[in-house]
Amino acid sequence: MTKQIKLAHGNGGAENNELISKVFYKAFKNEILEKSEDAAIIEDGKLAFSTDSFTVSPLFFAGANIGKLAICGTCNDLAMMGAKPKYLTCSVIIEEGFDINELETIVESMQQELEINGASVVSGDTKVVPKGSVDKIFINTTGIGEVLKSGISSNKITDNDIIIVSRDIGTHGATIFASREGIELTSDLKSDCMSLYPIVKKLLDNDINITALRDATRGGLSAVLNEWANQSNICIEVEEDKIPICDEVMGLCELLGFDATSLANEGTFVLAVNKGDSKVTLDILKLFNNNASLIGKVTNTHPKKVVLNSSWGTSRFLETPTGELLPRIC
Amino acid sequence: MTKQIKLAHGNGGAENNELISKVFYKAFKNEILEKSEDAAIIEDGKLAFSTDSFTVSPLFFAGANIGKLAICGTCNDLAMMGAKPKYLTCSVIIEEGFDINELETIVESMQQELEINGASVVSGDTKVVPKGSVDKIFINTTGIGEVLKSGISSNKITDNDIIIVSRDIGTHGATIFASREGIELTSDLKSDCMSLYPIVKKLLDNDINITALRDATRGGLSAVLNEWANQSNICIEVEEDKIPICDEVMGLCELLGFDATSLANEGTFVLAVNKGDSKVTLDILKLFNNNASLIGKVTNTHPKKVVLNSSWGTSRFLETPTGELLPRIC
């Protein structure tokens, strides 16, 4: 590893994984942490426990703000483990001089999103630091969820599973990028930021055989698929033309040379479900977003690899993102 | 309230309380939060849940560093509710360019302190932000503890209780101040930063009738006593000459006009225990620090007030600290 932290160490991709394993996992080594995915499973499998700090810039963007994002992010991590978000803590670090009206707007957005999840903030912390010590406001939320369905894990995906994405990808990353760079889009492009628990609840209520769930945040779809391929020692083969990407995101990607599969999402998740349940899963997902799509299958062709098949019959490996596309995306 | 956040909004005193109640409690309003003290009590009283973000500057100081502090801070909040620290999350926000060796030292300190508490970090998050967006590194730890003795609360202190402080006060605040201002002390002054669970465990093992416990962090001893007087609708009368203050802290306070009772501590706690248990409590505390002292009693003279009696027979009210003595103390 290099001797200094680089932006890429926070990209949700290869360098991020290296920092986590070589510094944090090495020191904190324990069985629960090793098995931890989006959330740790504790108390004999009864509870899920997850943390996230939010540093997004700008604080307010099309579709959400840092407050809504901070609740969605942590509640979604719990939902991805088959858990119902229940108790959250909220810890804010605020820069001296920050506008109290903006703070109120942010906190109100948090409460609205908590209600969607049926969760409550039960404890908090407020730190104020001198001007220049932090850029405006950072928020940490940490949540406890009640596990409704145990055993959801990215370690046991097999060729009995198919891979589905819940909606079109990349809108959060594209929105933040456009907003940051002052790109005026005449379109309706907005972040996908939303709480996923209501969708997960519907899937569980319908007894879908879910093998794994993961929200495609930093590192996007390609980070999730590569992590899954690696953890389950499988090959995931994806049909490129089945990956839903809206025109606005596609346009921005073509303009700037981005790959939509690496763009961050904040309300889009990937599912590995039993083949037999693919139709009913898609039917349920389409109640929430009509762009849900079956994008791929699991094979043994290239273990630990993700293969992207184009409609022209060519194929290539889809790699874990490296470098830093855009810091402070979440 | 003012329209902008001021440093005083993070002081652990009057302005801090106002911000919390008018912005956060107002939006997040719920029964658990309202009853929450150092930690929230959840799951039918079985678990304690607490969060803290650490922004201390400098990162390394006499007696500890931000890593040790981040584990002590959250574990102590759990211990103060009679809980054994069990699971923690660790979320770091790191500035681009931060030295990885320093990060490793910090994380190793965290692990050492976790072992003292018998707790584990089970989930984490790592964000890297561009240079200038954060000053070096901020760490959030959020913990779940197993409640060993329920009912410890600052709402029910009565004149059957006496007030004890576990050791001499103010060393953390004084250490950070001296270090920040480049005051070279020829003394051994160092932060009191330490894990309090082992002491609490010993008290519980000896069946001490504990009414309330509170570590005297931001706002110091005077913030804790005022909060207790207010919450239990009592008067706390403190004998000034019984408050243990070491020579170095006393010297710094005299030099700079500080009041040691407002200085932050990170390993010093206040106890309200049943009168009959005062001797055995002091005996146990003195096993850990010989400066433990019975400092006061509970009366009905001035409800919701703290009275400081001097050895000359005069007395004055000890008020909740206002303004900001020293930002980024923790």
Interface residues (C-beta under 8 A of the other chain):
Chain A: M1 T2 K3 Q4 I5 K6 L7 A8 H9 G10 N16 L19 I20 V23 F24 A27 F28 N30 I32 L33 S36 A39 A40 I42 F49 S50 T51 D52 S53 T55 S57 Y87 T89 C90 S91 V92 I93 I94 E95 E96 G97 F98 D99 I100 N101 L103 E104 V107 E108 M110 Q111 L114 S120 V121 V122 S123 G124 D125 T126 K127 V128 V129 P130 G132 S133 V134 D135 F138 N140 T142 I144 E324 P327 R328 C330
Chain B: M1 T2 K3 Q4 I5 K6 L7 A8 H9 G10 N16 L19 I20 V23 F24 A27 F28 N30 I32 L33 S36 A39 A40 I42 F49 S50 T51 D52 S53 T55 S57 Y87 T89 C90 S91 V92 I93 I94 E95 E96 G97 F98 D99 I100 N101 L103 E104 V107 E108 M110 Q111 L114 S120 V121 V122 S123 G124 D125 T126 K127 V128 V129 P130 G132 S133 V134 D135 F138 N140 T142 I144 E324 P327 R328 C330
